Amino acid sequence: MFNNNQQWQELKDFPGAQILPLAVPVPQGSIHRLKMAAGTVIPVHYHPCDEYVYVLDGIIETAGRQCTAGTFWSTPVNEKNGPH
């Protein structure tokens, strides 16, 4: 279910990153948008579910690879993710 009353929320553990929930959380996961200010770093981490990423705008470097707008990638559950 989509909730259009959501607001961007700061991610306190990752200064410069904000998250916008797009749907009611799903078991062990979420559906959201993430925006990051230039220079934001999210260290290596792991997720309890598969992750799917689509870059809407800008450039993000992940695991040493530069991804531009239109890039899609996925990371399986409990697999090394990042750094971003």
Biopython code that builds the backbone (N, CA, C, O; Angstrom):
import numpy as np
from Bio.PDB.StructureBuilder import StructureBuilder

atoms = [
    (1, "MET", "N", (0.841, -1.183, 0.000)),
    (1, "MET", "CA", (0.000, 0.000, 0.000)),
    (1, "MET", "C", (0.885, 1.245, 0.000)),
    (1, "MET", "O", (1.819, 1.338, 0.797)),
    (2, "PHE", "N", (0.611, 2.170, -0.856)),
    (2, "PHE", "CA", (1.374, 3.408, -0.973)),
    (2, "PHE", "C", (0.846, 4.428, 0.028)),
    (2, "PHE", "O", (-0.365, 4.566, 0.204)),
    (3, "ASN", "N", (1.746, 5.130, 0.673)),
    (3, "ASN", "CA", (1.377, 6.175, 1.626)),
    (3, "ASN", "C", (2.010, 7.477, 1.155)),
    (3, "ASN", "O", (3.218, 7.664, 1.296)),
    (4, "ASN", "N", (1.210, 8.374, 0.598)),
    (4, "ASN", "CA", (1.763, 9.616, 0.054)),
    (4, "ASN", "C", (1.939, 10.704, 1.105)),
    (4, "ASN", "O", (2.258, 11.841, 0.759)),
    (5, "ASN", "N", (1.736, 10.380, 2.392)),
    (5, "ASN", "CA", (1.936, 11.348, 3.467)),
    (5, "ASN", "C", (3.322, 11.240, 4.089)),
    (5, "ASN", "O", (3.630, 11.973, 5.029)),
    (6, "GLN", "N", (4.151, 10.355, 3.591)),
    (6, "GLN", "CA", (5.482, 10.164, 4.153)),
    (6, "GLN", "C", (6.372, 11.367, 3.835)),
    (6, "GLN", "O", (6.194, 12.053, 2.828)),
    (7, "GLN", "N", (7.326, 11.595, 4.722)),
    (7, "GLN", "CA", (8.298, 12.669, 4.563)),
    (7, "GLN", "C", (9.701, 12.057, 4.521)),
    (7, "GLN", "O", (9.930, 10.982, 5.075)),
    (8, "TRP", "N", (10.634, 12.745, 3.864)),
    (8, "TRP", "CA", (12.029, 12.311, 3.878)),
    (8, "TRP", "C", (12.505, 12.285, 5.317)),
    (8, "TRP", "O", (12.225, 13.209, 6.080)),
    (9, "GLN", "N", (13.225, 11.232, 5.698)),
    (9, "GLN", "CA", (13.753, 11.076, 7.047)),
    (9, "GLN", "C", (15.272, 10.982, 6.987)),
    (9, "GLN", "O", (15.830, 10.295, 6.132)),
    (10, "GLU", "N", (15.935, 11.686, 7.910)),
    (10, "GLU", "CA", (17.395, 11.610, 7.994)),
    (10, "GLU", "C", (17.795, 10.227, 8.498)),
    (10, "GLU", "O", (17.147, 9.673, 9.385)),
    (11, "LEU", "N", (18.848, 9.681, 7.939)),
    (11, "LEU", "CA", (19.420, 8.427, 8.447)),
    (11, "LEU", "C", (20.558, 8.810, 9.385)),
    (11, "LEU", "O", (21.659, 9.125, 8.933)),
    (12, "LYS", "N", (20.300, 8.784, 10.673)),
    (12, "LYS", "CA", (21.256, 9.288, 11.659)),
    (12, "LYS", "C", (22.608, 8.597, 11.602)),
    (12, "LYS", "O", (23.631, 9.227, 11.868)),
    (13, "ASP", "N", (22.633, 7.310, 11.258)),
    (13, "ASP", "CA", (23.900, 6.580, 11.186)),
    (13, "ASP", "C", (24.715, 6.926, 9.948)),
    (13, "ASP", "O", (25.899, 6.598, 9.872)),
    (14, "PHE", "N", (24.087, 7.590, 8.973)),
    (14, "PHE", "CA", (24.757, 7.911, 7.713)),
    (14, "PHE", "C", (24.487, 9.378, 7.358)),
    (14, "PHE", "O", (23.603, 9.660, 6.549)),
    (15, "PRO", "N", (25.240, 10.320, 7.955)),
    (15, "PRO", "CA", (25.019, 11.733, 7.666)),
    (15, "PRO", "C", (25.056, 11.999, 6.163)),
    (15, "PRO", "O", (25.943, 11.517, 5.459)),
    (16, "GLY", "N", (24.083, 12.772, 5.682)),
    (16, "GLY", "CA", (23.988, 13.086, 4.260)),
    (16, "GLY", "C", (23.035, 12.177, 3.510)),
    (16, "GLY", "O", (22.792, 12.381, 2.321)),
    (17, "ALA", "N", (22.486, 11.165, 4.194)),
    (17, "ALA", "CA", (21.555, 10.243, 3.549)),
    (17, "ALA", "C", (20.151, 10.433, 4.128)),
    (17, "ALA", "O", (19.983, 10.621, 5.333)),
    (18, "GLN", "N", (19.157, 10.382, 3.255)),
    (18, "GLN", "CA", (17.753, 10.485, 3.650)),
    (18, "GLN", "C", (16.977, 9.362, 2.977)),
    (18, "GLN", "O", (17.304, 8.932, 1.871)),
    (19, "ILE", "N", (15.941, 8.897, 3.671)),
    (19, "ILE", "CA", (15.114, 7.801, 3.160)),
    (19, "ILE", "C", (13.656, 8.250, 3.110)),
    (19, "ILE", "O", (13.189, 8.982, 3.983)),
    (20, "LEU", "N", (12.952, 7.804, 2.086)),
    (20, "LEU", "CA", (11.527, 8.107, 1.929)),
    (20, "LEU", "C", (10.778, 6.788, 1.733)),
    (20, "LEU", "O", (10.848, 6.199, 0.655)),
    (21, "PRO", "N", (10.067, 6.318, 2.752)),
    (21, "PRO", "CA", (9.285, 5.076, 2.585)),
    (21, "PRO", "C", (8.239, 5.246, 1.484)),
    (21, "PRO", "O", (7.571, 6.277, 1.404)),
    (22, "LEU", "N", (8.106, 4.234, 0.646)),
    (22, "LEU", "CA", (7.135, 4.282, -0.452)),
    (22, "LEU", "C", (5.957, 3.342, -0.233)),
    (22, "LEU", "O", (4.941, 3.452, -0.919)),
    (23, "ALA", "N", (6.084, 2.425, 0.710)),
    (23, "ALA", "CA", (5.022, 1.457, 0.945)),
    (23, "ALA", "C", (5.111, 0.969, 2.377)),
    (23, "ALA", "O", (6.131, 1.144, 3.045)),
    (24, "VAL", "N", (4.050, 0.365, 2.834)),
    (24, "VAL", "CA", (4.052, -0.257, 4.143)),
    (24, "VAL", "C", (5.172, -1.290, 4.142)),
    (24, "VAL", "O", (5.313, -2.027, 3.166)),
    (25, "PRO", "N", (5.981, -1.369, 5.212)),
    (25, "PRO", "CA", (7.083, -2.342, 5.224)),
    (25, "PRO", "C", (6.612, -3.763, 4.917)),
    (25, "PRO", "O", (5.523, -4.174, 5.320)),
    (26, "VAL", "N", (7.441, -4.487, 4.208)),
    (26, "VAL", "CA", (7.181, -5.885, 3.888)),
    (26, "VAL", "C", (8.036, -6.735, 4.828)),
    (26, "VAL", "O", (9.007, -6.225, 5.387)),
    (27, "PRO", "N", (7.707, -8.011, 5.019)),
    (27, "PRO", "CA", (8.500, -8.839, 5.935)),
    (27, "PRO", "C", (9.988, -8.784, 5.597)),
    (27, "PRO", "O", (10.385, -9.035, 4.459)),
    (28, "GLN", "N", (10.799, -8.457, 6.586)),
    (28, "GLN", "CA", (12.257, -8.376, 6.467)),
    (28, "GLN", "C", (12.720, -7.416, 5.384)),
    (28, "GLN", "O", (13.803, -7.615, 4.835)),
    (29, "GLY", "N", (11.963, -6.397, 5.053)),
    (29, "GLY", "CA", (12.411, -5.478, 4.025)),
    (29, "GLY", "C", (11.616, -4.196, 4.000)),
    (29, "GLY", "O", (10.817, -3.917, 4.894)),
    (30, "SER", "N", (11.849, -3.420, 2.958)),
    (30, "SER", "CA", (11.143, -2.160, 2.781)),
    (30, "SER", "C", (11.178, -1.787, 1.305)),
    (30, "SER", "O", (11.959, -2.330, 0.523)),
    (31, "ILE", "N", (10.324, -0.860, 0.953)),
    (31, "ILE", "CA", (10.313, -0.286, -0.391)),
    (31, "ILE", "C", (10.441, 1.206, -0.171)),
    (31, "ILE", "O", (9.567, 1.832, 0.430)),
    (32, "HIS", "N", (11.535, 1.778, -0.658)),
    (32, "HIS", "CA", (11.804, 3.175, -0.350)),
    (32, "HIS", "C", (12.691, 3.823, -1.407)),
    (32, "HIS", "O", (13.253, 3.159, -2.278)),
    (33, "ARG", "N", (12.795, 5.149, -1.297)),
    (33, "ARG", "CA", (13.778, 5.914, -2.066)),
    (33, "ARG", "C", (14.855, 6.346, -1.093)),
    (33, "ARG", "O", (14.587, 6.583, 0.085)),
    (34, "LEU", "N", (16.065, 6.446, -1.592)),
    (34, "LEU", "CA", (17.188, 6.904, -0.781)),
    (34, "LEU", "C", (17.886, 7.996, -1.558)),
    (34, "LEU", "O", (18.147, 7.847, -2.751)),
    (35, "LYS", "N", (18.190, 9.094, -0.888)),
    (35, "LYS", "CA", (19.008, 10.115, -1.544)),
    (35, "LYS", "C", (20.214, 10.387, -0.655)),
    (35, "LYS", "O", (20.138, 10.381, 0.574)),
    (36, "MET", "N", (21.321, 10.624, -1.333)),
    (36, "MET", "CA", (22.581, 10.829, -0.637)),
    (36, "MET", "C", (23.243, 12.098, -1.154)),
    (36, "MET", "O", (23.307, 12.329, -2.361)),
    (37, "ALA", "N", (23.735, 12.920, -0.229)),
    (37, "ALA", "CA", (24.493, 14.106, -0.604)),
    (37, "ALA", "C", (25.864, 13.658, -1.102)),
    (37, "ALA", "O", (26.358, 12.600, -0.714)),
    (38, "ALA", "N", (26.466, 14.462, -1.955)),
    (38, "ALA", "CA", (27.814, 14.160, -2.445)),
    (38, "ALA", "C", (28.740, 13.942, -1.253)),
    (38, "ALA", "O", (28.719, 14.710, -0.291)),
    (39, "GLY", "N", (29.547, 12.893, -1.324)),
    (39, "GLY", "CA", (30.497, 12.602, -0.260)),
    (39, "GLY", "C", (29.967, 11.701, 0.845)),
    (39, "GLY", "O", (30.730, 11.284, 1.716)),
    (40, "THR", "N", (28.677, 11.393, 0.825)),
    (40, "THR", "CA", (28.104, 10.492, 1.829)),
    (40, "THR", "C", (28.704, 9.104, 1.635)),
    (40, "THR", "O", (28.863, 8.641, 0.506)),
    (41, "VAL", "N", (29.034, 8.445, 2.738)),
    (41, "VAL", "CA", (29.585, 7.091, 2.669)),
    (41, "VAL", "C", (28.729, 6.162, 3.524)),
    (41, "VAL", "O", (28.480, 6.428, 4.700)),
    (42, "ILE", "N", (28.287, 5.071, 2.912)),
    (42, "ILE", "CA", (27.615, 4.001, 3.644)),
    (42, "ILE", "C", (28.581, 2.820, 3.587)),
    (42, "ILE", "O", (28.854, 2.293, 2.509)),
    (43, "PRO", "N", (29.107, 2.397, 4.760)),
    (43, "PRO", "CA", (30.120, 1.337, 4.771)),
    (43, "PRO", "C", (29.548, -0.027, 4.386)),
    (43, "PRO", "O", (28.339, -0.187, 4.217)),
    (44, "VAL", "N", (30.437, -0.996, 4.252)),
    (44, "VAL", "CA", (30.021, -2.371, 3.966)),
    (44, "VAL", "C", (28.962, -2.777, 4.982)),
    (44, "VAL", "O", (29.089, -2.512, 6.177)),
    (45, "HIS", "N", (27.914, -3.427, 4.481)),
    (45, "HIS", "CA", (26.814, -3.862, 5.343)),
    (45, "HIS", "C", (26.122, -5.053, 4.701)),
    (45, "HIS", "O", (26.450, -5.456, 3.585)),
    (46, "TYR", "N", (25.165, -5.604, 5.422)),
    (46, "TYR", "CA", (24.422, -6.777, 4.967)),
    (46, "TYR", "C", (22.937, -6.527, 5.189)),
    (46, "TYR", "O", (22.570, -5.814, 6.123)),
    (47, "HIS", "N", (22.073, -7.101, 4.349)),
    (47, "HIS", "CA", (20.624, -6.957, 4.474)),
    (47, "HIS", "C", (19.983, -8.315, 4.754)),
    (47, "HIS", "O", (20.485, -9.344, 4.302)),
    (48, "PRO", "N", (18.862, -8.320, 5.506)),
    (48, "PRO", "CA", (18.173, -9.577, 5.806)),
    (48, "PRO", "C", (17.282, -10.057, 4.661)),
    (48, "PRO", "O", (16.544, -11.031, 4.802)),
    (49, "CYS", "N", (17.362, -9.360, 3.527)),
    (49, "CYS", "CA", (16.555, -9.734, 2.356)),
    (49, "CYS", "C", (17.313, -9.295, 1.102)),
    (49, "CYS", "O", (18.292, -8.554, 1.194)),
    (50, "ASP", "N", (16.865, -9.747, -0.056)),
    (50, "ASP", "CA", (17.484, -9.311, -1.302)),
    (50, "ASP", "C", (17.313, -7.797, -1.444)),
    (50, "ASP", "O", (16.306, -7.235, -1.015)),
    (51, "GLU", "N", (18.305, -7.145, -2.049)),
    (51, "GLU", "CA", (18.225, -5.704, -2.284)),
    (51, "GLU", "C", (18.236, -5.452, -3.786)),
    (51, "GLU", "O", (18.998, -6.073, -4.527)),
    (52, "TYR", "N", (17.386, -4.538, -4.219)),
    (52, "TYR", "CA", (17.311, -4.141, -5.628)),
    (52, "TYR", "C", (17.469, -2.625, -5.672)),
    (52, "TYR", "O", (16.773, -1.900, -4.961)),
    (53, "VAL", "N", (18.382, -2.154, -6.507)),
    (53, "VAL", "CA", (18.683, -0.727, -6.576)),
    (53, "VAL", "C", (18.571, -0.264, -8.017)),
    (53, "VAL", "O", (19.066, -0.920, -8.934)),
    (54, "TYR", "N", (17.911, 0.882, -8.209)),
    (54, "TYR", "CA", (17.844, 1.541, -9.507)),
    (54, "TYR", "C", (18.275, 2.986, -9.287)),
    (54, "TYR", "O", (17.663, 3.693, -8.485)),
    (55, "VAL", "N", (19.307, 3.436, -9.977)),
    (55, "VAL", "CA", (19.822, 4.792, -9.815)),
    (55, "VAL", "C", (18.977, 5.732, -10.669)),
    (55, "VAL", "O", (18.924, 5.604, -11.892)),
    (56, "LEU", "N", (18.313, 6.683, -10.000)),
    (56, "LEU", "CA", (17.457, 7.646, -10.703)),
    (56, "LEU", "C", (18.249, 8.828, -11.252)),
    (56, "LEU", "O", (17.974, 9.303, -12.354)),
    (57, "ASP", "N", (19.225, 9.299, -10.490)),
    (57, "ASP", "CA", (19.935, 10.517, -10.869)),
    (57, "ASP", "C", (21.307, 10.511, -10.207)),
    (57, "ASP", "O", (21.477, 9.945, -9.126)),
    (58, "GLY", "N", (22.268, 11.127, -10.841)),
    (58, "GLY", "CA", (23.591, 11.260, -10.257)),
    (58, "GLY", "C", (24.460, 10.044, -10.492)),
    (58, "GLY", "O", (24.191, 9.212, -11.359)),
    (59, "ILE", "N", (25.505, 9.967, -9.698)),
    (59, "ILE", "CA", (26.466, 8.869, -9.780)),
    (59, "ILE", "C", (26.683, 8.337, -8.371)),
    (59, "ILE", "O", (26.891, 9.108, -7.434)),
    (60, "ILE", "N", (26.637, 7.030, -8.226)),
    (60, "ILE", "CA", (26.955, 6.399, -6.957)),
    (60, "ILE", "C", (28.054, 5.376, -7.210)),
    (60, "ILE", "O", (28.011, 4.631, -8.189)),
    (61, "GLU", "N", (29.021, 5.349, -6.332)),
    (61, "GLU", "CA", (30.071, 4.342, -6.424)),
    (61, "GLU", "C", (29.741, 3.258, -5.412)),
    (61, "GLU", "O", (29.507, 3.547, -4.239)),
    (62, "THR", "N", (29.724, 2.032, -5.857)),
    (62, "THR", "CA", (29.456, 0.908, -4.974)),
    (62, "THR", "C", (30.456, -0.198, -5.250)),
    (62, "THR", "O", (30.615, -0.642, -6.387)),
    (63, "ALA", "N", (31.126, -0.635, -4.196)),
    (63, "ALA", "CA", (32.125, -1.698, -4.299)),
    (63, "ALA", "C", (33.146, -1.412, -5.410)),
    (63, "ALA", "O", (33.562, -2.320, -6.130)),
    (64, "GLY", "N", (33.546, -0.128, -5.538)),
    (64, "GLY", "CA", (34.555, 0.250, -6.517)),
    (64, "GLY", "C", (34.045, 0.446, -7.933)),
    (64, "GLY", "O", (34.839, 0.674, -8.845)),
    (65, "ARG", "N", (32.734, 0.363, -8.135)),
    (65, "ARG", "CA", (32.134, 0.500, -9.474)),
    (65, "ARG", "C", (31.291, 1.775, -9.512)),
    (65, "ARG", "O", (30.498, 2.013, -8.600)),
    (66, "GLN", "N", (31.449, 2.597, -10.551)),
    (66, "GLN", "CA", (30.622, 3.798, -10.695)),
    (66, "GLN", "C", (29.334, 3.452, -11.423)),
    (66, "GLN", "O", (29.357, 2.840, -12.491)),
    (67, "CYS", "N", (28.205, 3.851, -10.834)),
    (67, "CYS", "CA", (26.890, 3.591, -11.422)),
    (67, "CYS", "C", (26.204, 4.923, -11.682)),
    (67, "CYS", "O", (26.087, 5.757, -10.784)),
    (68, "THR", "N", (25.751, 5.118, -12.918)),
    (68, "THR", "CA", (25.083, 6.359, -13.308)),
    (68, "THR", "C", (23.577, 6.128, -13.415)),
    (68, "THR", "O", (23.095, 5.003, -13.284)),
    (69, "ALA", "N", (22.849, 7.212, -13.655)),
    (69, "ALA", "CA", (21.388, 7.115, -13.801)),
    (69, "ALA", "C", (21.030, 6.024, -14.800)),
    (69, "ALA", "O", (21.618, 5.938, -15.878)),
    (70, "GLY", "N", (20.065, 5.196, -14.434)),
    (70, "GLY", "CA", (19.629, 4.098, -15.281)),
    (70, "GLY", "C", (20.269, 2.764, -14.927)),
    (70, "GLY", "O", (19.859, 1.725, -15.446)),
    (71, "THR", "N", (21.268, 2.778, -14.049)),
    (71, "THR", "CA", (21.916, 1.535, -13.629)),
    (71, "THR", "C", (21.008, 0.793, -12.647)),
    (71, "THR", "O", (20.386, 1.395, -11.771)),
    (72, "PHE", "N", (20.950, -0.521, -12.815)),
    (72, "PHE", "CA", (20.201, -1.392, -11.898)),
    (72, "PHE", "C", (21.153, -2.466, -11.387)),
    (72, "PHE", "O", (21.952, -3.012, -12.149)),
    (73, "TRP", "N", (21.064, -2.767, -10.091)),
    (73, "TRP", "CA", (21.802, -3.911, -9.560)),
    (73, "TRP", "C", (21.017, -4.550, -8.430)),
    (73, "TRP", "O", (20.124, -3.937, -7.844)),
    (74, "SER", "N", (21.364, -5.782, -8.138)),
    (74, "SER", "CA", (20.736, -6.473, -7.013)),
    (74, "SER", "C", (21.827, -7.160, -6.202)),
    (74, "SER", "O", (22.874, -7.538, -6.726)),
    (75, "THR", "N", (21.554, -7.310, -4.912)),
    (75, "THR", "CA", (22.465, -7.997, -4.007)),
    (75, "THR", "C", (21.652, -9.024, -3.240)),
    (75, "THR", "O", (20.667, -8.664, -2.596)),
    (76, "PRO", "N", (22.038, -10.304, -3.290)),
    (76, "PRO", "CA", (21.289, -11.339, -2.578)),
    (76, "PRO", "C", (21.350, -11.176, -1.054)),
    (76, "PRO", "O", (22.267, -10.555, -0.517)),
    (77, "VAL", "N", (20.371, -11.735, -0.390)),
    (77, "VAL", "CA", (20.272, -11.709, 1.070)),
    (77, "VAL", "C", (21.597, -12.120, 1.717)),
    (77, "VAL", "O", (22.256, -13.062, 1.277)),
    (78, "ASN", "N", (21.969, -11.390, 2.774)),
    (78, "ASN", "CA", (23.155, -11.674, 3.588)),
    (78, "ASN", "C", (24.472, -11.667, 2.824)),
    (78, "ASN", "O", (25.455, -12.233, 3.302)),
    (79, "GLU", "N", (24.519, -11.040, 1.647)),
    (79, "GLU", "CA", (25.758, -10.925, 0.886)),
    (79, "GLU", "C", (26.356, -9.542, 1.134)),
    (79, "GLU", "O", (25.627, -8.576, 1.360)),
    (80, "LYS", "N", (27.677, -9.454, 1.091)),
    (80, "LYS", "CA", (28.376, -8.169, 1.299)),
    (80, "LYS", "C", (27.791, -7.113, 0.373)),
    (80, "LYS", "O", (27.588, -7.358, -0.816)),
    (81, "ASN", "N", (27.527, -5.957, 0.920)),
    (81, "ASN", "CA", (26.902, -4.869, 0.182)),
    (81, "ASN", "C", (27.713, -3.600, 0.461)),
    (81, "ASN", "O", (27.890, -3.222, 1.618)),
    (82, "GLY", "N", (28.202, -2.946, -0.588)),
    (82, "GLY", "CA", (28.927, -1.704, -0.417)),
    (82, "GLY", "C", (30.438, -1.919, -0.370)),
    (82, "GLY", "O", (30.925, -3.003, -0.691)),
    (83, "PRO", "N", (31.169, -0.892, 0.027)),
    (83, "PRO", "CA", (30.653, 0.391, 0.491)),
    (83, "PRO", "C", (30.056, 1.207, -0.655)),
    (83, "PRO", "O", (30.406, 1.024, -1.821)),
    (84, "HIS", "N", (29.153, 2.105, -0.293)),
    (84, "HIS", "CA", (28.542, 3.027, -1.251)),
    (84, "HIS", "C", (29.082, 4.421, -0.925)),
    (84, "HIS", "O", (28.723, 5.394, -1.590)),
]
sb = StructureBuilder()
sb.init_structure("model")
sb.init_model(0)
sb.init_chain("A")
sb.init_seg("    ")
for serial, (resi, resn, name, xyz) in enumerate(atoms, 1):
    if name == "N":
        sb.init_residue(resn, " ", resi, " ")
    sb.init_atom(name, np.array(xyz, "f"), 0.0, 1.0, " ", f" {name:<3s}", serial, name[0])
structure = sb.get_structure()
